[in-house]
Amino acid sequence: MYQLDEKKKNMLFLACFCGLLCWLWGMLLYGCSEKEFWYDEMAMVGFVCGKRTIPELLRIYLTSEASNLPLYALLLWPVYHFLPAQEFCLLQLSVLLTMGAALFLGLFAWKRYGKAAALAVLALCLCSTTVRNRIGTELRAYSLMFYGAASSMYCLLLFHEKESRKRGAAAFVSLLLLVFSHYFGVLFFALLGAGALLMVLLGKKDRKYLVPFFGAGGIFLPWFIATRLSTDVSAADFWIPKPEFMALPGTVAYLLGGNVILTGIFGLAYLLLFFMTAKKKRWLSVESFLLAAPALVLSGIFIYSRYISKGGGLYENRYFISILPGMLLLIAGAAQECWDLCAKKKWLRILPLLFFLTACYKGNQKAGWEMNSQARDASDSSDHIIEQGDAEQPDVRIVALSYDTIGDYCARGWADFYLCRQGGLDVEVLFTKDPGLDGCFEEYARQGVQKIYLMADDDFFDYDGTDYIMEVPENVRRLILFERAQ
């Protein structure tokens, strides 16, 4: 009878585990169906759109986009060129990576802590606006970094238990994905490597444990050297302002989806695991790493950005997504500890369970609200041009004005995706970074151009000529219409 009861418990757990994964998948697909690309996402489209080849794409990341890494764009290239021109289709790459990360986090929590932790970490992914809206349904490399961090931790956990070639190969692939995802992924890779090296130096592990790190690092190093030799981009040129002290708790709150309850839970979980680790003197453990990683990364980047960097800093909330998997596992581990402590008086489990479910409900509600309140500048502008029905006429021109090189890629992405592929227009767009439009418009006037659509911020361009009269279409941001003066 006991075996039957245990079997039912396992079946119920698996049903809940798979149910939470399916629920997360459904929410991500819903988010994709409501999504509109914003500035940085349009720049990502601009990197891969048109007739751009793989070598040309790599050249972009060696020069003007050298502050980022190319793997996500390389994975996106075939998706963009072979799937329909819909946000839903392009975002399936991020959805796939996010679902994989959630699965690895659930398996890690299950294996390391228990079933309650596994369900807790999946529930955290489900209710986090960061996981759902800024990782899973965003066309940027953060989903790859999230996946790389989660899969690396799980594969290294397995490799730690048994140093087989198969597990070592899996750890190598995961670390390779992590190290080519984002430079904050490289930072997390370095932390993992430092932990592994420490265990080898203290005689806890064999030197074979370092092989996956040397393999992934050895492949990454030539690329890193090539970027330093090919670009003028440096951390000193970054636009990010110096952080204030309150930025630290703000970053924790951001990573946990802006959920005040979850942020409080994280603080309590951090203290609980710290005291449990200290009590058991498990200083070389997974828990020690989970405790150290967010503290080291957050404090290190804060100190560099506030006191060391002479130019722009590196302290941007979304960059810290590399430490989010560890933070979620830390909460899940503490949840398992609380669950086990209430084993003798099971009715006490109702209190933390209700508290946790309330946090999840509020997070899920906030994630849905954020997705439904996004701006639609890109599609509104393209829809207005398409609705006019004259964009392909010989006396009509479209001009896209941008601030800088990345803005130029953004404009090219907007034109190729929203106007040409999605809108079906066969038009040429003039891309310029010069806000002074007098000379350009005078030339258009000599050519007999009657109408010009300008895609730009209304406070960035400068036109003092008399050949065209400016008009701002109603309810359409970033699109200005110029019609020939009579």
N, C-alpha and C positions, 0 to 999 in steps of 0.2 A: 504494500500500500504506500509505503514511504517512497519507494522508487517511482511509483506512478505520480505521486504528488510532485516529486522533484522534476520529473519529465514535463509535467504541466507547467511548472514554474519556468523551465528553460524555454518551452514553446511560447509562453506568454512574453518572456523577455525578448526572444527573437522577433516576435510579432511587433512588440513596441519599438525595437531597434530598427527594423525595416520600415515600420510605419513612420517614424520620425524622419528617416532618410527620404522616404517618398513625399512626406509633407514638405520638407525643405526643397526637394526637387520641384514640386508643384509651385511653391512660392517663388522660386527663381524663374521658372518658366512664365509665371504671371508677370513678374517684374520685367522680363524681356519683352513681353507683348506690349507693355506700356512705356517702354524706354524711348528716350530721345537722346542722341549723343550730344555731349557738351564739348567745350573748347579742346581739352586735352585728348578726348576720344576722337574728335575730328582730325586732330593732328596725327593720331595713330593711323587713321584711315588714309591720311595724306602720305604717310610713309610707304604704304603698300599699294596705293591705287594706280590706275592708269596702266601704262606700259612699263612700269618700273620693274626691273629684273632683280633677282636675288643679289647679284654682285652690287648693283646700285643701292639696294637696301642696306647691305653691309657697309657700304661706303658712307652712308648717312650716319650710321652709328659709330663709325670711326672718326667722324669729323664734327658736324654741327650738333649731333645728338649723343656725343660721347659721354655725357653724364648719365646716360641710361645704357641698358644692355639689350642685345638684339633678339634674344630667343623668342620672346612672346610675339614680336613682329614677324619672325620667320614662321612661326606656327600659324599666325593669322593670314599670311600671304595666300596659301591655297584656299583657305576658308573664304576669303574675300573674292577671289577670282572664280571659284567654282560653285558657290552657293548663291541663291537669289539675293538681290540687294535689299535686304530687310534687316533692321536692327535685331530682330528676333534670331535670325540665322547667324549673324556674325557673333552674337553673344553666346552661342552654344559652346564656344571654346572656353570662355570663362566659367560657364555653368559646369562643364565637365570637370575642369580643374578644381572648382570649389566643392563639388560633390565628392571627388576623390579625396580631397583634404579632409572633409567631414568624416568620410569612411575611415581613413587612417587614424584620425583623432579618436573615433569611437572604438576602434580595435585596440589602440594604445591604452586608452582608459580601462577597457575591459580586461586586458591582459595584465596591466600593472596594478590596478586598484580593485576593480570589480564591476558587477553589472550596473549598480546604481550610478557609478561614475560614467560608464559608457552612455547611459541614457541622459545623464546630466549634460555631458559635453555636446551631444547632438541637440538637446533642447537649447543650449546656449547659442549654437550656430543658427538655429531656427529663429530665435528671437532677437538676434543682433542685427541692427541696421547696418553695421559695418560689414558683416559677412554677406548680408543679402544685397545691399544697395551699393556698396563701395568695393566689393570684391567679386561677388557672384554675377552681378549684372552691370559690370563696368568694363569697357573695352580697353583695359590697361593691364600692365604686367603684374599688378598686385595679386591677382588670382593665381598666377604662376608662382609668385613668391610664397603665398599662403600654402599652396600645394607642396612646394619644395620643402618648406620648413616642416610641415606635418608629416610628409612621407619620409623625410630624412630621419626625424626623431623615431618613427616607428621602425624603420629598417635598421637603424643603429641599435635599437632596443633588442631586436631579434639577433643581430650580429653580435651584440654583447653577450647574449646567452649561449650562442654557438657560432664559432668562427669558421663557418663553412664557405666554400667558394660561391655558392648560390646566393647566400645572404650577403656576402661581401659585394657581389656584383650588383645586387639590388640597392645596397647602401651607396655604392659608387654612382649609379644612375640617378638616384634621388638627390645626392649632393651636387651632381653636375647640373641638374635642373635648377637647384637652389642657387648655385653660384652664378648662373647665367641669367637669373631672373631680374635682379635689381641689386644695386650696390649695398643696400641694407640687407639683402639676402647674403651677400658676401660677408657682411659683418656678422650675421648669425652663423654662417659657415665657419668663420674664424673662432667664434665662441665654442661651437661644437668640437672643432679641432683642438682647441686649447684644453677642453675637458678630456678628450681622448688622450692627448699627449701627457696630461697630468697622471692619468691612470697608468699609462705605460711607464713613466718615470718612477712611479711609486710601486711598480711591480704588480699591479692589480690586473694588467692585461698584457698580452704578448704584442710584439711590434707589428704583427700582421693586422692588428686592429687599426693601424694608421694607413694601411694601403688604400682604402677608398678615398681618404682625404688627399693623399699625395696624387692619386690619379685625377681627381676632379680639379685640384689646385694646379696640377701640372698642365692641364688643358686650358685652364682659365688664364694663367700667367702670360702666355704669348699674346692673347687678345688684349689684356690690360696694358702691356708694354706698347703694343701697336697703337692703341688709342692715345696714350701719352705722347707718342711721337707724331701723331697725325692731327691733333687738335689744339686749339688755344683755349678751350673750355676748361675752367678750373672752379673749385669750390668757392673761391673768393668772388666769382662773378654771379653767384646765386642771388636770387631776388628775395630769399626768405629772410625776414627780419630777426634780430636777436630776440631770444625768448625771455619772458619774464618768469619769476619763480612759480607763479600759479599755473604755468604751462604744464608742469609735471602731472599734477592731478587731472588737469584738463585732457592730457593725452591718454591717460588711463581710461577716463570716461569716454573719450572718443572711440578708443579701440573696443570698448564694451558696448558700443552703440548709443552712447549718450544716455544710458539708463542709470539713473541715480541709485536705484536699488541694487543693480548688479555691481556697480562700482563699490558700494558698501560691502556687498558680499565678497568681492575680491579682496578688500582690505582685511576682512575677518578671516578669509581663507588663507591669506598670506601669513598672518600671525599664527593661525592654527598649525599650518604646515611647518612654520619655522620652529615653533616650540616642540612639535612632534619629532622633527628631525634632530633638534638639539638634544632632546630627551633620550633618543635612541643612538645618538652620536653617529649618525649616518651622513658624514660630511662628504663622502664620495658616492653620492647616490643621484638618481634621477631627480628626486625632490630638491636636492641642493642646487642642481642646474636650473630647475624651474624657478627657484627662488632667486638665484643669482642673475639669470639672463635679463629679465626686465630691469632690474636695478642697475646693472652694469651698462646696458645699452642706453637707457634713458638718461642716467647721470653723465655718462661719457659724452653723448651727443650734446647734452645741455651745456656742459662745461666748455666743450670745443666751440659751440655756436655763440655762447655768451662772452667768453673770456679770451679765446685763442684766435678765432677766425678774424681776419682783418676786413673781410668783405661780408657777403651774405653768409648766413649760417646754414646748417643742415637740419635744423629742428622743424620738421613739417610732420604733422600728426600721422598722415597716411603712410609715411615712410616706415613707421614702426610696426606695420602689419606683420613683419617678419617675426616679432616676438608674440604676436597674438595667439598662435597655437599653444605655446607654453603657458600663457596666462589662462586660457580656457581649461587646459589640463590641470593647472594648479587649483582652480575652482572645483573641477570635477573630483580631484583627489580629496579635497577637504569635504566635499559632499558625501563621498564614500565613508570618510572617517565619522562624520556625524550620523550617517545611516547605521553604521556598525555600532556606534556607542549607544544607540537607542534599541539595540537588538533585544535586550531583556524586557524593556517596556515599549513594545511596538507602537502603542498609541501615541507616544511622544513624537513619532516620525511624522505625524500629521502636521505639526507646527512648522518644521523646516520645509516640508513638502508644499504647504500652502504659501509660504513665503517665496519659495522658488517659483512656483507656478504663477504667482502674482507678477513677479519680475518678468517672466516669460511672456505673459499676456500683454503687459505694458510695452515690452520690446516689440512684440509682433504687431501691435497696434501702431506704434511709432514708425516701424519699417514700412507698413502699408501707406501711412499718411505721407511719408517722404516721397515715395514713388509716385503718388498721385498728384503731388504739388510741384513737380519739376517744370522748369522753363522749357519752352518749345521754340526758341529763336530760329534754329536752323531750318526746321521743316516749315515753319510759318513763312519764312522768307522765300524758300524755294516754291512753296505752294502758291504764294502770291504771284510770283513770276510765271509759273506754269498756267495759272488761271487766266492771266491776261491774254495768253494765246499768241503773243507777238515776239517771243524771245528769239525765234529762228528767222525773223525777218532781216533782210540785209541792212536796214536802217536802224537797227536796235543793237546796243552793246551791253555787256555785263562786265562790271569791274569789281574785283575783290581787293580791298585794301587791308593790309595787315601791319602790325607793329614791328615784327622781327621775323627771323628765319622760321621759328616754330609756328608763328602766326601764319606764315606763308603756306606751310604744310597743312595747317588747319583749313585755310581757304581752299586749297586744292582738294582736300578731302571732302569738304562741303560741296564743291562744284561737281566732283566726279560721282559722289554717292547720291546726293539729294537731287541734283539737277539732271545729270546724264543717265545714271543707271536706274535710279528709282523714278525719276520724272520722265525719262525717255526722250530728253531733249538732245539734239545734235548741235551743240553750240560751243564756241570758243570763248573762254573767259580771260580777261586781262588781269594778271596778278601783279600787284605793285606794292611796294613798301614806302612810297613817297606820298605823304599826305597832301602835298601841293598839287592840285588837280587842274589848275588853269591851263597849262600847256597841253596836257592830254586832251582836255575837253575842247580846246581850240582846234586841235587836229581833227577831232571827231566832227566838229561843226563844218570844217572844210570838206570833209568826206560826205556830208549830207546826213549824218546820223540824227534821227529825230528823238530818240529816247535812250536814256542810259539808266540801267539799274546798278546802284552802288551798294555793295555789301560791306558795311563798315560801322564802327561806333560813331554816333552822331557828333561826338566832341573831338574826333581825331582828324578828320579831313579838313582841308582849307580850299574853298572855291570862291573867288571874287569876280568871276567873269560874268558877262551879260548874255551869253549865247543860250544858256539853259536856265529854266526856272525850277527851283527845288520844291519837291513835295514829299511829305512823309506819309506813307500809307497807314491807314488807321489800324490799330491793334497788331502791327507788325514791327518788331524791334530789329534794329541793325540793318534795315533795308531802307535806302533813300532813292527816290525816283527823281530823275532830271528829264524834263521835257523841253524841246526846242522852243525858244521864245518866238512868238509870232511878230 
